[in-house]
């Protein structure tokens, strides 16, 4: 009996890249064996054997192919089964393209030039040799469609934009190609703009110092946790922040699902804290730490990185003074917490030293106008500078 191997749905971009085949046609497989790995815009998914025991009959795609959700990529069957024809495929004839030589030399002249050169010498016309020497080019690096390298070949080599590049494209980390595509799509299909507020961190830093006193690292509340809680409280007053625009209209989300951007090597993973709006600061801190630990250990699953309605990026711990972020798909706001720095202000005519940080928001102008976004950011700033309302 034949069993399909299908690309799962539910990914943000609707497409996945076949990253790796783990089995060869004819291999015996059992339930839960990973037949293939596919990259989505957020993570890497396993395509597992769906039956207790069988034979991997083969697949229709090569590693690196981009495939739509719901596509059949291969089959599991019995020993006597054969791989059926690819669904929707049609026989295509292949045509070999024959390229004519540019400015070919007469055969007699080619023969004379070739015979005048030593056996190990690269075959090239005298004009090509002069041009190569004048431009300090090694003729061994030039590929020609003709038996003898001519001046046009050397000129083409000189004008090649890839002359100074290392041969072969570098492989991107798993999942990063899809992240790049999703972010580029967001940047080009939404009307993004940024607003930055300076936050006086005096009270919230003192509160964190008092709250975290005597606690181990796993129990502490961070500045990112406080900002996330402040945004949740502010959204109660400014609900458009938690909605998103599409050509079909405005989608209203039932709960606040807060994504937290995490850098893992050269990749970006955004686990989502579900129903963050209904959680206390202590529950937010605990949930964020659990998500971060799972992501860094690689033990997270696909359900953890979907369904976000707003995102937070905390680059302040990297010393970033000011940064803006790109909106995630199906979201209208992403906040960036920048570095806490020494600052000064004037109070009663006196210069006072204090700590501050820049809080930046990126918004979709199709849904959220500048005044509304500024009021939301001002509310977040107010809550952080008071802090006490966030601790109840």
N, C-alpha and C positions, 0 to 999 in steps of 0.2 A: 504494500500500500504506500502511495506517495504522500509526503508531508512537506508543505511549503516552508521555506525560510523567508520571512518577510521583514522589510525595514519598518520599525515601529513608527507610529504617528505621535503627535503631541509636541514635536520640537518647534521652537520659535520660528525658524526659517523655513520649515517644511521640507528641508533637504538634509541629507547626511552624506558623508564621505566614507567610502569603504576603506578603512585603515589597514586591515590585515585579515588574510585567510589563515586560520589556525589548523585547518584540516585539508588534506588532499583528496581528490576524487578516489573513491574506493576504500577510504578509511572506515573502520568500524567505529561507531559512536554510540554513546549511551546518554540517557537523560541528564540535562544540565551541562554536558560538554559544550564548551564555547567554540562554535564553528567559525565565527567571524567577529571582528570588532569594527564598529562604525563610529565616526565622529559626528556630533551634532554641534550646534553653535554654543553649547554650554558644557558638554561632557562627552565621555566615551561610553558607548553602550555595547553590551555583549549580545550577540545573536546565538542563542543556545539551542541544543537539540531538543525538540518538543516531545519526543517519544522515548519509551523505555530503552529501546535498542534498535539500531538500524545501520544503514550504510550511507555515507555521504556520497551522493551521486555526482555532485559537482555544482559549480556556480556559473553565472552568466556575466559577471563583471570582474574587472581587474582592480587591484589595489590602487586607490587614488581616484576612482570614478565617483562622481557626484550623482546620488540616486534620490529620487523622490520618496516620501513616506508612502507606505503601502505597496511598494514594488517587491515582486518576488525575485530574490537574488539567487536561489538555489533550491535543491530538494534533498530530502532524506527518504530512502526507500529500502527495499529488500535487495538481496544479492542478485536476483533475477531481473530487477528493474533497470531501466535505462533513463538517463536524464532526458526529460521531454524538451521539445523545442521551446525557446524563450517566448514568453507571452508577448504577442503583438509584434514579433520580429518578422522581417521579410528578407528574403535573400537579396544580397547586394553584390553586384559585380565590382571587382576592384580594377582600377585602370592605372597603369604605370605611366607616370609623367616623364617624358624624355626632355631633358634640357639641352638646348643647343649651345655650343661653345661661343663665347663672346670673342669676336675678332680672331677666329682660328687661323693658325699658321698653315701655309701650304705644306703638304706632307714632305716634299723634297727639302724645304728649309728646316722643318722639324728634325728630319733625319740628319742633316748636316750639323745642326747645333748639338744634337744629342751625341753624335759620334765624336765631336771635338772635345767632349767633357770626359773626365776620368770616370770610372765605373761607379764609384761611391758618391759622385757629385750630384746635387739636386739638379734636375733638368729645368732650366730656365733660359729665356732669351737674353741676349746681352743687354737690351734695354731694361728688362726686369731686374737684372743683377745690379745695373747702375743705380736704378731707383731705390732698390732695397738697401744698397750700401749707403746711399746718401741719407736715408732715413733710419739707419742703424737697425735694420730689420733682419732677423734670421729667416732665410727662405724655407727652412724646415717647418716653420710655424704656419706657412701659407698653404691652404688647400685649394687646388684648382680642378675644374671640371675637364681640363685638357691635359694631355700627356706632358706638356711643357708649360711651365709658369710664364705668363706674359705680363706686360706692363699693367694691363687692366686688372689682373689678379692682385698685383701689389697695391694699386690705387684703392681697390675695394677693401683690402686688408687695413690700409692706413685710415680709411674713413669708417671702419667698423666701430660702432659705439661700445662693443663688448671686448675690445682689444685688451683693456686693462682689467678685465674681470676674471675671476677664477672659474674654470669650466664647470658646468653643472650647477643647478639650482640647489640651495640648501633646504633641506626638509624642515618644515615648520613643526613645532610640537603638536602632539595630538590635541585636537579641539581648537587650536589657536586660529586655524584658517577660517572656521565657521564663526568664531568670535569676531574676527576682523570683518567678515562679510556682514554680520548682523549690525555691528557698530557703524559701518559705512552706510548701510541702508537707513539706520536711524538718523544719522547726521544729514543725509540728503533728502529725507522724506518728512522731516519735522522742522518746524520753525523755532530753532533753539536760541535762547538768549540767557545771559547770566546776570545775577545780582550778588553782590558781596557786602556783608556786614562785619564790622569789627565788634568782637564780643569781649567785654571785661570779664576775665576769668578768675578774678580774685575770690569771689564767694564760692563758685563751684569747685575750684581747686582746694580751698580750705575744707569744704564739705567732703570732698573725696578723701582728703588726708585723714579727716576724723572718722569717716565711715570705714575706711580700709585699715585703720590702725589695728594691729594685732592679727589681721587675717592673712592667710596664705594667698598666693597669687591666683589660685583657682577660684577664690571666693570674692575677689575684689571687683568693684565697679570701676569702669573706665570712663573717660571723657566721651568716647564714642557712644557708650551706653546712654549717658545723660542726654546727648544730642538726639539720639534716636527716640528716647522717651519724650523729650521736649517737642519734637516734630509730631509725634502721635497726639499729644495734647493739643497742639496748635491746629491740627487737621480737623479736630472737632469743631473749631470755629471757622476753618477755611476748607470745607470738604472737597472743593474742586481739585485740590492738590492730589487727592487719592483717586482721581478719575482719569480717563484718557480719551483722546479724540481719535476717531476713525472716519473714513468717508461715509460710513453708515450712520454715524451719529456719536454721541457721547456715551461711553460705557461707565456705569457707576459700580464700583467695587463694594462688596458687602463688608469686607474687613480690610484692615491695614496689614499687608504682608511686606515686611521690611527686608530688602536684600542688603547684604553687607559684602562689599567687594574685597576679595582676598587675593593677593599675589602669591602664586605658588610657582617658584622658579620663574620661567618666562611666560607662564600662562596666567589667565585671570579667571577665577571662579567666584560666583556670587551665590552663596547659600541664602535661603530665604527663611526668615523667622516669621512663621505664620501667626496671624491674629495678634500682632505686636501691640495693637491699640488696646487690647483687653488685658495686657500684662502689666504688672508692677515693674519698677526699675530693677528689682532683685530678679524677677523672672526673665526680664530682657537680658540682663547681664549673664545669667546662667545659660539661657538659650543661645546667646552669641558664642559663648565659650565652647559649648558642646558642638555647635556647627563648625567653628574654626578648627577644633581638634579633629573632627571627622574629615574635613577637607584636607588638612595637612597630612593626615595618615592615608588618604586615598580611599577611605571606607564609606564615602558618601554615595547616595544613589540619586537617580534622576529626579525623584519627587522632591528632593531638597533644593533644587536649583530652578524650579519653575513656579509660576504663580505670583511673582513679585509685583507690587503696586507702587513702590517707591524704593529708592536705593540710597545707601550711605557709603561714601568712600573716605576712609581715614588715612590720609597720607601724611598727617602731621608728625607721626613718629619717625618718618624718614627725613624730617627737617625741611619739608616743603613749605615755603613762605606763602605762596598763593598758587592755587591750581583750580582749573575748571574741569568738569567731566562731561562725557557724552551720555545723553539719555539712553536708558535701556528700552528695548522694544515693549510697547504697550504700557509705557509709564509716562508721566508728565512732569516728574521732578526727580532730581538726584542731588544730594547734598554732599559737600566736601568739607571735612574738618582739617584745617591746615595747622601748621606747627604753633605751639604755645611759645611766645617770645616775650622778652623783657620789653616794657614800653613805658612811656611817661605821659602824664596828663596834668592839666592845671586845675587845682581845687583851692578855692578861696585865695587865689593869687599865688599859690605855692605850687612848685613842681613836685609831683608825686610819682614815684615809681610803682609800677604794677605789672601784672601778667595779662596778655591778651592773645587772641587768635582770630584769624579771618575765617568766617563761615560763608561758603559760596554755594549758591543754588543755581542749577540749570533747569529751565522750564520750557514747555512747549507753548509758544505764543498763539497757536491756533485755538487753544482752550483757556489759557491763563494769561491775562494781560499784566503789564508791568506793575500797575498799582496793586493788584490783588496779590501778586507774588511778593512785593515789597512788604505788604501788611503781614503776610504769613511769615516772612523772614524776621520782621520786627517782633512778632509774637514769640518766635523761637528764641531770639536774642533775649527778650524780656524774661522768659522762663529760665533760661540758663543763668542770667545774672541774679535772679532771685534764688533759684535752685530748690528752695523748700517745697514748692508745689509739686516737684518731680519725685519727691521722696515718700509721698503718702501712698 
